[in-house]
């Protein structure tokens, strides 16, 4: 099984930095923000450092507290992955059938 370490670490590091910036812009200490999202200060610190082991639920709570939950919808538009896969599968099948 592939380790989660190293997968998308740059993206998580940047996301964590943006979370920190947003928290500071709200003038929230880590302890205050942690309480708002139902986490420990250690978890908030891990999020801000881009730790890939932080549960997604804490990220969702953070987006909600920051009033940015709608932005998560843009990550994987409804049906996009499955529709894309099915479309590619149909194209492959039609190419094989036309040979």
N, C-alpha and C positions, 0 to 999 in steps of 0.2 A: 504494500500500500504506500502511496506517495505521501510524504510528510507535508503538512501545511506550511511548515517553515519555508520561507523563500518564495512562496507562490503569491504573487501580487504584493510583495512587501513594499515596493516603492509606492504603489497606489495607497496602501494602508498608512504608510508614513505620511504621505501628503494629506490624506483624509484626517488623520490625527492632528496634524498641524493646523488644518482649517478648523477643526473642532475646538482646539485650544484658542485660536483667534476669536472664534464666535463666543466662547465662554468668557473670555477676557473682555470682549466688547460689551457683554451684558453686565460686566463688573461682578461676576460670580467667582468666588473662591472655589477651588476644587471641591472643598467640603460641602459648600452650598449646592453646587451643581450635582455632586454625587447624591445628595439627599433628594434633589428634584427628580433624578432619574431612577432612584431606588437602588443605588449601587454604593460601593465603598469608594473611598478616595483612591485606594489602590487600583480599582477597576478604571476609574476616570484617568488616572495616570497611565495605565496600560493602553487605554484607547488613544490618548494623546500621543503616545509613543508608537502607535501603529501595531500593537500586539495582535497577531492574527487569531489568538486563542480567546479573545473577548466574545462573549455570546452576542449574537445578532440582536437579541432583545434589548440589550443596553443601547445599541446604536439606534434602534427604532425609538426608544424612549428619549434619547438625546435629540434626534431629529424632531420629535414631537415638542419637546421643551423649547427648542429653538424655532418653533413654528415653520419647520422646513420639511415636514413629513411628505408633502405632495411631491417633493423632488425625488423621492424614492421610486415613484411610479415611472419616472423617465429611465430608470436603470434597465428594466426589462419590460418594455411595453407588452401589454396583454397579447398573448398568442404568438409573439414574434419568434421565439425559438422553435416552437413546434411547427408553426406555419413555414418557417424557413427550411427546416429539416424536411418536411413533407414535400415542399416545392422542389428541393434538390433531388429528393428520392424519385419523384415523378419524372423529372427531366432525365435522370439516369436511366429509368426504365424505358422511357420513350426512345432514347438514343439506342438502347440495346435492341428494342423491338423494330427499329427502322433499319437495322444493319442487314 
